[in-house]
Amino acid sequence: MRSRLLMGIDIGTQSTRVALVDLEGRVVASASTPQEMTTPKPGWAEQDPDVWWYNALENVHRAVEQAEAAPEEVIAVAVCGQMHATVPLGKDGELLSHRAQLWCDKRSARLVDEFKAGPHIQEAMRLAGSPPVANWLGFNIKWLKVHEPDLYEKTWKFVLSKDYINYRLTGEIATDWSEASGSFLMNAKTKTWSPELAGYLELDVAKLPEVRASSDVVGRITAEAAQLTGLAEGTPVVVGAGDMLCMLISSGLTEPGRASDITGTASIMAVYVEEPVLDPRLMNLHHAMPGWIAFGITDSGGGALKWFKDEFCKAEVAEAERSGKDVYDILNPKAAEVEAGSEGLLFFPYLMGERSLGTPLARGVFFGLTPRIGTGAMVRAIMEGVTFELRRTLEIVEDAGNTVHEVYTIGGGARSDLWSQIKADIYQKPVYTFEASEGGILGSAILAGVGAGFYPDVRAGAEQCLRVDKEFQPDASKTARYDYLYELFKEVHDRMQEPFDKLVRMP
């Protein structure tokens, strides 16, 4: 009989997943339920928080049954979740809206532009440690205050996706430094809510939850939650962290000199730093442990490849269904047959706009199409385009004096050896993958283990649980071509900014 299992719950965009993990980081059982994102208008992205909760309940039962675990064997629970999702709760804790704005929602872009043109921009960026972007929680709340003032007034607390699940499990409300730092409302020095920033956005700081460390115990499973989940009443639940930061724990990003490439729905280049890198082209989040993460993100990185597969690779999808293969095992070899540079085809992965390196009104673009271009070249161009985009972040962070020696990659994209090699060639650094690319759910389980006292700290837990699988060394013969295309990528990107803004004003 297993006596010590950690439960991780991951509230993702495309699915909600639950896993039971042993203290060595091995997944004993897991269950997942897909879920859809709705886009009622261009640039909008929403989900119903109750769907997260009901999917989590279902998957807790499935994972426990699969592991044949007794309730008392689950010694601690941690939730990670898609970041910046804005969930309004009433004074009795009731959910006030079933249309939570998600991390990739850009409806507040105009408000951000107005703020950037205002008198407080420089001081606000210094306080927040990041530039204002349409994804931040603070601007989501500001949008609600402007466009749904009744909802804003009725809201007792605005919480994030993981915080909502924690509340349903424990009856307690708090958030962590990772999510608070992604709000444009937290003072990066004091790590507390900033009255100045809240004042600049004309928001009531009392509507924000308490901020605590990610591995702190926020509460314990209530009698009601025990009945619904089958977990033991009194099981500790830790505060948890944003899914990105939990993914970074499980990608070994726990010390200086390392960077992490996360290729999921969004694709992220993150670098561990001691203090925020104050550059308007970068964002910074507090880690789920001491330290900060300077990062850049494309909101439709791996999601761009999924979009292309779903819309333009129906023959390959049908072949995969007939043969029982993964469709990417059919697409990857086609892309591998194409030379580096995809015959001059560049892909700009801005299906959901940009955050800080370009306009939030950007769109996806294939640049350089010819009659020779086929499916393989387009798949490879998507992989290269996402990687060029992430190299820009790596370049900025290193130019600020932070040396990066190696890149660890996780997420769905890490399952492609071709894509991992492309990353090594474009970054010109060794790239490593892990034996078990469990992403945020393993990171959340590690936080649960720290909160339960089984790991002394997050770094020790990560080192105990993570095992490198493959190493990809850069191919020097491709350096000149990729450097040339990278400079062209940046040039074309910059020239497209004004046309993107014009496009949305189409009569």
C-alpha positions in Angstrom: 0.0 0.0 0.0 1.4 3.4 -0.9 1.3 5.7 2.1 2.3 9.0 0.5 0.9 10.5 -2.7 0.7 14.1 -3.8 -2.2 15.4 -5.9 -1.7 18.0 -8.5 -4.6 19.6 -10.3 -4.0 21.6 -13.4 -6.7 24.0 -14.7 -5.5 24.4 -18.3 -7.1 26.1 -21.3 -7.6 23.0 -23.3 -8.2 20.6 -20.5 -8.4 20.1 -16.7 -6.1 17.4 -15.4 -5.5 15.6 -12.1 -2.6 13.4 -11.3 -1.3 11.5 -8.3 2.4 11.7 -8.0 4.8 9.8 -5.6 7.6 11.6 -3.8 10.1 10.8 -6.6 8.0 12.6 -9.1 6.5 9.6 -10.8 2.9 9.9 -12.0 1.0 7.0 -10.5 -2.4 7.9 -12.0 -3.9 10.7 -14.0 -7.1 11.8 -15.6 -8.0 14.6 -18.0 -11.1 16.2 -19.5 -10.9 18.5 -22.5 -12.6 21.8 -22.4 -13.4 24.5 -25.0 -12.5 28.2 -25.0 -15.1 30.5 -26.4 -14.2 33.6 -28.5 -17.5 35.6 -28.7 -15.6 38.5 -30.4 -12.1 38.9 -32.0 -9.5 39.0 -29.3 -11.9 37.8 -26.6 -11.4 34.4 -24.8 -13.7 33.1 -22.1 -14.4 29.9 -20.0 -16.9 29.0 -17.3 -15.1 28.6 -13.9 -17.7 26.0 -12.9 -16.6 23.8 -15.8 -13.1 23.8 -14.3 -14.6 22.8 -10.9 -16.8 20.0 -12.3 -14.0 18.7 -14.5 -11.7 18.7 -11.5 -14.1 16.7 -9.4 -14.5 14.1 -12.2 -10.8 13.7 -12.6 -10.1 13.5 -8.9 -12.4 10.5 -8.7 -10.9 8.9 -11.8 -7.3 9.4 -10.7 -7.9 8.0 -7.2 -9.8 5.0 -8.6 -7.1 4.4 -11.2 -4.4 4.4 -8.4 -6.6 2.3 -6.2 -5.6 4.7 -3.4 -7.3 5.2 -0.1 -8.3 8.8 0.7 -5.7 9.1 3.5 -2.9 8.2 1.1 -3.3 11.6 -0.6 -1.3 13.7 1.8 -1.5 17.1 0.2 -3.1 18.9 -2.8 -1.9 21.8 -5.0 -3.6 23.5 -7.9 -2.0 25.3 -10.7 -4.0 27.1 -13.3 -4.0 29.2 -16.4 -2.9 32.6 -15.4 -4.8 35.9 -15.2 -8.2 34.3 -15.6 -10.5 36.8 -13.9 -13.1 35.2 -11.6 -15.5 37.5 -9.7 -16.9 36.2 -6.4 -19.8 37.8 -4.4 -19.9 38.5 -0.7 -21.0 35.0 0.1 -18.4 33.4 -2.2 -20.9 32.8 -5.1 -19.6 32.9 -8.6 -21.0 36.1 -10.3 -20.1 35.4 -13.9 -19.7 32.2 -16.0 -17.7 34.1 -18.6 -14.2 34.5 -17.0 -11.7 36.4 -19.2 -8.7 34.2 -19.9 -4.9 34.8 -20.2 -5.1 35.3 -23.9 -8.0 37.8 -23.8 -7.1 41.1 -25.4 -10.3 43.1 -24.9 -8.6 45.6 -22.6 -6.0 46.5 -25.3 -7.5 50.0 -25.7 -7.4 50.6 -22.0 -3.8 49.6 -21.9 -3.0 52.0 -24.8 -4.7 54.8 -22.9 -2.7 54.0 -19.8 0.6 54.0 -21.8 -0.2 57.5 -23.0 -1.0 58.7 -19.5 1.3 60.5 -17.0 2.0 57.5 -14.7 3.4 55.0 -17.1 7.1 55.1 -16.1 6.5 55.1 -12.4 3.9 52.3 -12.8 6.3 50.1 -14.7 9.0 50.6 -12.1 6.6 49.7 -9.3 5.1 46.7 -11.1 8.4 45.4 -12.6 6.7 44.9 -16.0 5.1 46.8 -18.8 1.3 47.1 -19.0 -0.2 44.5 -21.2 -3.8 43.5 -22.0 -3.4 40.1 -20.3 -2.8 41.3 -16.8 -5.5 40.8 -14.2 -5.6 44.5 -13.3 -6.6 45.5 -16.8 -9.2 42.7 -17.0 -10.7 44.1 -13.8 -10.5 47.6 -15.2 -12.4 46.5 -18.3 -15.1 45.1 -16.1 -15.4 48.3 -14.1 -15.7 50.3 -17.4 -18.0 48.0 -19.3 -19.8 46.0 -16.6 -19.9 48.4 -13.6 -22.7 46.5 -11.8 -20.6 43.3 -11.8 -17.6 45.2 -10.6 -19.5 46.7 -7.7 -21.1 43.4 -6.7 -17.7 41.6 -6.6 -16.3 40.9 -3.2 -13.0 39.4 -4.4 -11.5 38.9 -7.8 -9.6 35.5 -7.8 -7.7 33.5 -10.4 -8.5 30.0 -11.8 -6.5 28.0 -9.2 -7.8 30.3 -6.4 -11.4 29.5 -7.3 -10.7 25.7 -7.1 -8.9 26.2 -3.8 -11.9 28.1 -2.5 -14.3 25.3 -3.5 -12.0 22.8 -1.8 -11.2 24.7 1.4 -13.6 27.7 1.8 -10.5 29.9 2.0 -9.4 32.7 -0.4 -5.8 33.7 -1.2 -3.5 34.0 -4.2 0.2 33.7 -4.5 3.1 35.9 -5.6 3.3 34.5 -9.1 -0.3 35.5 -9.9 -0.2 38.8 -7.9 3.0 39.8 -9.9 1.0 39.2 -13.1 -1.7 41.7 -12.2 0.0 45.1 -12.6 -1.2 45.7 -9.1 1.6 44.3 -7.0 4.7 46.2 -5.9 7.6 44.2 -7.1 9.8 45.3 -4.2 7.5 44.7 -1.3 5.5 41.9 -2.9 2.3 43.4 -1.6 -0.7 45.0 -3.3 0.3 48.5 -4.4 -2.2 51.3 -3.4 -0.4 53.5 -6.0 -0.9 51.0 -8.9 -4.5 50.3 -7.8 -5.0 54.1 -7.8 -3.6 54.5 -11.2 -6.2 52.0 -12.5 -8.9 53.4 -10.3 -9.5 50.0 -8.7 -10.4 49.0 -5.1 -7.5 47.1 -3.6 -9.9 45.6 -1.0 -11.4 43.5 -3.9 -8.1 41.6 -4.2 -7.3 38.4 -2.2 -4.5 38.0 0.4 -1.1 37.2 -1.1 0.9 34.3 0.2 3.8 32.0 -0.8 2.9 29.3 -3.3 3.8 26.5 -1.0 1.9 27.8 2.1 -1.1 25.8 3.2 -4.1 27.9 2.3 -6.6 25.6 4.0 -7.8 22.0 4.4 -10.4 19.9 2.5 -13.8 20.8 4.0 -16.4 18.2 4.9 -18.5 19.2 1.9 -15.4 19.0 -0.5 -14.5 15.6 1.0 -17.9 14.3 0.2 -17.7 15.7 -3.4 -14.1 14.6 -4.1 -13.7 11.4 -2.0 -10.6 12.9 -0.4 -10.1 12.9 3.3 -11.5 15.8 5.2 -8.6 17.9 6.6 -6.2 17.1 3.8 -3.9 20.2 3.4 -4.2 22.3 0.2 -1.4 24.7 -0.6 -1.9 28.1 -2.3 -0.3 26.8 -5.6 0.9 29.0 -8.5 0.2 30.0 -12.0 0.5 27.1 -14.5 3.5 28.7 -16.1 5.5 28.9 -12.9 4.6 25.3 -12.0 5.8 24.3 -15.5 9.0 26.1 -14.8 9.6 24.2 -11.6 9.1 21.0 -13.6 11.5 22.2 -16.3 14.4 22.6 -13.9 14.2 26.4 -13.9 15.4 26.8 -10.3 18.8 28.6 -10.6 20.6 31.2 -12.6 22.1 30.3 -16.0 19.1 28.3 -17.1 16.3 29.1 -19.4 13.1 27.3 -20.1 11.1 26.9 -23.3 7.5 25.9 -22.7 5.7 25.0 -25.9 2.1 24.4 -25.0 -1.0 26.3 -26.2 1.1 29.4 -25.6 4.9 29.3 -26.0 7.1 30.9 -23.4 10.8 31.7 -23.1 11.6 32.2 -19.4 14.9 32.9 -17.7 15.6 32.6 -14.0 16.8 36.0 -12.6 17.3 37.3 -9.1 15.4 40.6 -9.7 13.0 41.7 -12.5 14.7 42.7 -15.8 13.2 46.2 -16.3 12.9 46.3 -20.1 9.6 47.4 -21.6 9.8 44.5 -24.1 9.9 41.9 -21.3 7.5 40.8 -18.6 8.5 39.6 -15.2 6.7 37.2 -12.8 7.7 36.2 -9.3 8.6 32.5 -9.3 6.8 29.9 -7.2 9.9 30.0 -5.1 12.4 32.8 -4.2 13.5 34.7 -7.4 11.9 36.1 -10.5 11.2 34.9 -14.1 11.9 37.3 -17.0 10.0 36.1 -19.9 8.4 36.6 -23.3 5.4 34.8 -24.6 3.5 34.2 -27.8 -0.1 33.4 -26.9 -0.6 31.0 -29.8 2.7 29.1 -30.1 1.9 25.5 -29.9 -1.7 26.6 -30.4 -0.7 27.8 -33.9 0.5 24.3 -34.9 -2.7 22.8 -33.5 -4.8 25.3 -35.5 -2.9 24.4 -38.7 -3.3 20.7 -38.0 -7.0 21.0 -37.3 -7.8 23.3 -40.3 -5.4 22.2 -43.0 -4.2 18.7 -42.3 -7.5 16.7 -42.4 -5.9 14.0 -44.6 -3.2 13.5 -42.0 -5.7 13.5 -39.2 -7.8 10.8 -41.0 -4.6 8.8 -41.7 -3.7 9.0 -38.0 -7.2 7.8 -37.0 -7.0 4.8 -39.4 -3.5 3.8 -38.3 -3.8 4.5 -34.6 -0.8 7.0 -34.8 -0.5 10.4 -33.3 -1.1 12.9 -36.1 2.1 14.7 -35.2 4.1 11.5 -35.9 2.9 11.9 -39.5 3.5 15.6 -39.7 7.0 15.7 -38.1 8.6 13.5 -40.8 7.2 15.7 -43.5 8.6 18.8 -41.8 12.0 17.0 -41.3 12.3 16.4 -45.1 12.4 20.2 -45.6 15.7 22.0 -45.2 16.4 24.5 -42.4 14.6 27.7 -43.2 11.6 26.1 -44.8 12.6 27.4 -48.3 12.4 31.0 -47.1 8.9 30.7 -45.6 8.5 32.6 -42.4 5.6 32.2 -40.0 4.6 34.9 -37.5 2.6 33.2 -34.7 0.3 36.0 -33.7 -3.1 34.3 -34.0 -4.0 35.8 -30.6 -2.1 39.1 -30.9 1.1 40.0 -29.1 1.8 41.1 -25.5 4.9 43.3 -25.2 7.0 42.9 -28.4 4.3 44.1 -30.7 0.7 45.2 -31.0 -2.0 43.1 -29.2 -4.0 43.6 -32.5 -1.5 41.5 -34.5 -2.6 38.5 -36.6 -0.9 35.3 -37.8 1.1 35.6 -41.1 2.8 33.2 -43.5 5.4 35.3 -45.4 7.1 33.9 -48.5 4.6 31.4 -49.9 5.3 29.9 -53.3 3.8 27.1 -55.3 6.6 24.8 -54.0 5.4 25.1 -50.4 3.7 22.1 -49.1 2.4 20.8 -45.7 5.9 19.9 -44.5 7.4 23.3 -45.1 4.4 25.0 -43.4 4.7 22.8 -40.4 8.4 23.4 -40.2 7.9 27.2 -40.7 5.5 27.3 -37.8 8.1 25.5 -35.6 10.8 27.9 -36.7 8.6 31.0 -36.4 7.6 30.2 -32.8 11.3 29.6 -32.0 12.4 32.9 -33.6 9.8 34.7 -31.6 11.2 33.1 -28.4 14.8 33.8 -29.3 14.0 37.5 -29.1 13.3 37.2 -25.4 16.5 35.2 -24.9 18.5 37.9 -26.7 17.0 40.7 -24.6 17.6 39.0 -21.3 21.2 38.2 -22.2 21.8 41.7 -23.4 20.8 42.9 -19.9 23.7 40.9 -18.4 22.1 37.5 -17.6 24.1 34.7 -19.2 22.2 31.6 -20.2 24.1 28.4 -20.6 21.3 25.9 -21.4 17.7 25.6 -22.3 15.2 23.1 -20.9 12.1 22.5 -22.9 8.7 21.0 -21.8 5.2 21.1 -23.0 3.6 19.3 -26.0 6.3 20.7 -28.3 9.0 18.9 -26.3 7.6 15.6 -27.6 8.9 16.5 -31.1 12.6 15.7 -31.4 12.6 17.7 -34.6 11.3 20.8 -32.9 13.8 20.4 -30.0 16.7 20.2 -32.5 15.3 23.3 -34.3 15.3 25.1 -31.0 19.0 24.1 -30.3 20.0 25.3 -33.8 18.1 28.7 -33.5 19.1 29.4 -29.9 22.6 28.1 -30.4 22.5 26.5 -27.0 22.1 22.9 -25.8 18.5 22.0 -25.3 17.3 19.3 -22.9 14.1 17.4 -22.5 12.9 15.4 -19.5 11.9 11.7 -19.1 8.4 12.7 -18.0 7.2 16.0 -19.4 4.3 16.4 -17.0 4.4 20.2 -17.0 2.5 22.2 -14.5 0.9 19.2 -12.7 4.3 17.9 -11.5 5.3 21.4 -10.4 2.1 21.7 -8.4 2.7 18.3 -6.8 6.2 19.5 -5.8 4.6 22.6 -4.2 2.2 20.2 -2.3 5.1 18.2 -1.1 6.8 21.3 0.2 3.6 22.5 2.0 3.3 19.0 3.5 6.9 19.1 4.8 8.3 16.3 2.6 10.7 18.5 0.6 12.7 21.2 2.4 12.1 23.7 -0.4 11.0 23.8 -4.1 14.5 23.5 -5.5 15.2 20.3 -3.5 11.8 18.9 -4.6 12.5 19.6 -8.2 16.0 18.0 -8.1 14.5 14.9 -6.5 11.7 14.6 -9.1 13.3 15.6 -12.4 15.3 13.4 -14.8 16.8 14.6 -18.1 15.9 12.4 -21.1 17.5 13.8 -24.3 20.1 16.4 -25.2 20.1 18.3 -28.5 23.3 20.1 -29.4 23.2 23.1 -31.9 24.3 22.2 -35.5 26.9 24.9 -36.4 26.2 24.3 -40.1 22.8 25.9 -39.7 23.9 28.9 -37.7 24.4 31.3 -40.7 21.1 30.6 -42.3 19.1 30.8 -39.1 20.9 34.0 -38.0 20.0 35.6 -41.4 16.4 34.5 -41.2 16.1 35.7 -37.6 17.2 39.2 -38.5 14.7 39.1 -41.4 12.0 37.9 -39.0 12.6 40.9 -36.8 12.6 43.3 -39.7 9.3 42.0 -41.2 7.7 41.9 -37.7 8.5 45.6 -37.2 7.2 46.6 -40.6 3.8 44.9 -39.9 2.9 46.7 -36.8 1.1 49.7 -38.3 -0.7 47.6 -40.9 -2.0 45.3 -38.1 -3.4 48.3 -36.3 -5.1 49.5 -39.5 -6.6 46.1 -40.2 -8.8 46.1 -37.2 -10.3 49.5 -38.3 -11.6 47.9 -41.5 -15.0 49.4 -42.3 
